[in-house]
């Protein structure tokens, strides 16, 4: 680490402690040339995440694209921006755990899994684009699956 005042390349660490809720390490350093102190932070470098599109092309994961898709699905629905941010963060975390290369199918599945308990209409809207619905029967099938999972246990049909 070079001293920000005299540009000398050697220093010593005087103090180390965790910072940013354990996400970084704060180090106080002292230059061995001029004796002045300065602070540095160490953070984990995030692994880049690539998404393989349906046609085989690869592109870097873009959280903004994911958020834009979810925002279209929740239009005029009782879902907050904070909930959208939580969905995006959760999806990105799950995808990073899967590895550096994921498919658009994996992205879609993760989004759908989080939208289902959040809002049924938003779920159907997102599913219609993600699953490329072409006919009314596609909507009916997905709605039937959604309603089947919502049916209360122990209820007898009348």
C-alpha positions as CSV (number, residue, x, y, z in Angstrom):
1,X,0.0,0.0,0.0
2,X,1.5,3.3,-1.0
3,X,1.4,6.3,1.4
4,X,-1.1,8.9,0.1
5,X,1.3,11.7,1.3
6,X,4.8,10.7,0.3
7,X,4.0,7.7,-2.1
8,X,6.4,5.5,-0.1
9,X,5.5,1.8,-0.7
10,X,6.1,0.5,2.8
11,X,3.9,0.8,5.8
12,X,2.9,-1.0,8.9
13,X,-0.6,-1.9,10.2
14,X,-1.3,-0.2,13.5
15,X,-4.9,-1.4,14.1
16,X,-7.4,-3.7,12.4
17,X,-11.1,-4.1,13.0
18,X,-14.2,-5.2,11.2
19,X,-16.4,-2.5,9.6
20,X,-19.7,-2.2,7.7
21,X,-21.3,-5.0,9.8
22,X,-18.6,-7.5,9.0
23,X,-18.5,-6.8,5.3
24,X,-15.1,-5.1,5.4
25,X,-11.9,-4.8,7.4
26,X,-10.7,-1.3,8.4
27,X,-7.0,-1.0,8.8
28,X,-5.0,2.0,10.3
29,X,-1.6,2.1,8.7
30,X,1.5,4.1,9.4
31,X,4.0,5.1,6.6
32,X,7.5,3.9,7.4
33,X,9.0,6.8,5.5
34,X,7.1,9.9,6.7
35,X,5.3,8.4,9.8
36,X,1.9,9.7,8.8
37,X,-1.2,7.5,9.4
38,X,-3.9,6.6,6.9
39,X,-6.9,4.3,6.8
40,X,-7.7,1.5,4.3
41,X,-10.6,-0.8,3.9
42,X,-10.6,-4.4,2.6
43,X,-13.7,-5.8,1.0
44,X,-14.5,-9.1,-0.6
45,X,-14.3,-8.9,-4.4
46,X,-17.6,-10.2,-5.7
47,X,-17.5,-12.9,-8.3
48,X,-18.8,-11.8,-11.7
49,X,-22.0,-13.5,-12.6
50,X,-22.8,-14.4,-16.2
51,X,-26.2,-15.2,-17.6
52,X,-26.7,-17.6,-20.5
53,X,-29.5,-16.5,-22.7
54,X,-31.9,-18.9,-24.4
55,X,-30.1,-18.6,-27.7
56,X,-26.7,-19.4,-26.0
57,X,-25.3,-15.9,-25.8
58,X,-23.7,-14.9,-22.4
59,X,-24.0,-11.5,-20.8
60,X,-23.1,-10.1,-17.3
61,X,-25.9,-10.3,-14.8
62,X,-27.7,-7.0,-14.6
63,X,-29.7,-6.4,-11.4
64,X,-31.4,-3.3,-13.1
65,X,-32.9,-5.6,-15.8
66,X,-34.2,-7.9,-13.1
67,X,-35.8,-5.0,-11.2
68,X,-37.3,-3.5,-14.4
69,X,-39.0,-6.9,-15.1
70,X,-40.4,-7.1,-11.6
71,X,-41.6,-3.5,-11.7
72,X,-43.5,-4.2,-14.9
73,X,-45.1,-7.2,-13.2
74,X,-46.1,-5.3,-10.1
75,X,-47.6,-2.2,-11.9
76,X,-50.7,-1.0,-10.0
77,X,-50.2,-3.8,-7.4
78,X,-49.8,-3.4,-3.6
79,X,-46.1,-4.1,-3.7
80,X,-43.5,-1.6,-2.4
81,X,-40.2,-0.6,-3.9
82,X,-38.6,-2.0,-0.8
83,X,-40.1,-5.4,-1.5
84,X,-38.9,-5.3,-5.1
85,X,-35.4,-4.5,-3.8
86,X,-35.6,-7.4,-1.5
87,X,-36.7,-9.7,-4.3
88,X,-33.8,-8.5,-6.5
89,X,-31.2,-8.9,-3.7
90,X,-32.5,-12.4,-2.8
91,X,-32.4,-13.6,-6.4
92,X,-28.9,-12.2,-6.9
93,X,-27.7,-13.9,-3.7
94,X,-29.2,-17.3,-4.7
95,X,-27.7,-17.0,-8.2
96,X,-24.2,-16.2,-6.9
97,X,-24.3,-19.3,-4.6
98,X,-25.1,-21.4,-7.7
99,X,-22.0,-20.4,-9.5
100,X,-20.5,-17.8,-11.8
101,X,-22.6,-19.0,-14.8
102,X,-26.4,-19.3,-14.6
103,X,-29.2,-19.5,-17.2
104,X,-32.1,-17.2,-17.8
105,X,-34.3,-20.1,-16.7
106,X,-32.7,-20.2,-13.3
107,X,-33.2,-16.4,-13.0
108,X,-36.8,-16.7,-13.9
109,X,-37.5,-19.6,-11.5
110,X,-36.0,-17.7,-8.6
111,X,-38.0,-14.6,-9.4
112,X,-41.2,-16.6,-9.7
113,X,-40.6,-18.4,-6.4
114,X,-40.3,-15.0,-4.6
115,X,-43.2,-13.3,-6.5
116,X,-45.7,-16.1,-5.8
117,X,-46.1,-15.4,-2.0
118,X,-45.8,-11.6,-2.6
119,X,-48.6,-11.1,-5.2
120,X,-50.6,-13.5,-7.3
121,X,-51.3,-11.1,-10.1
122,X,-47.6,-10.0,-10.3
123,X,-46.6,-13.6,-10.4
124,X,-49.0,-14.3,-13.3
125,X,-47.8,-11.3,-15.2
126,X,-44.1,-12.2,-14.8
127,X,-44.9,-15.9,-15.7
128,X,-46.7,-14.8,-18.8
129,X,-43.5,-13.2,-20.1
130,X,-41.0,-15.6,-18.7
131,X,-42.9,-18.7,-19.8
132,X,-43.8,-17.0,-23.1
133,X,-47.6,-17.6,-22.9
134,X,-49.1,-17.7,-26.4
135,X,-52.7,-18.6,-25.8
136,X,-55.4,-18.2,-23.2
137,X,-55.0,-21.8,-22.2
138,X,-51.5,-21.0,-21.0
139,X,-52.9,-18.5,-18.5
140,X,-55.6,-20.9,-17.5
141,X,-53.1,-23.7,-16.8
142,X,-50.9,-21.4,-14.7
143,X,-53.8,-20.0,-12.8
144,X,-55.1,-23.5,-12.1
145,X,-51.7,-24.4,-10.7
146,X,-51.6,-21.2,-8.6
147,X,-55.1,-21.8,-7.2
148,X,-54.4,-25.5,-6.5
149,X,-51.5,-24.4,-4.2
150,X,-53.8,-21.9,-2.5
151,X,-56.6,-24.3,-1.7
152,X,-57.0,-24.6,2.1
153,X,-56.2,-27.9,3.7
154,X,-59.2,-29.8,4.9
155,X,-61.8,-27.9,2.9
156,X,-64.5,-30.0,1.4
157,X,-66.0,-28.9,-2.0
158,X,-69.7,-27.9,-1.9
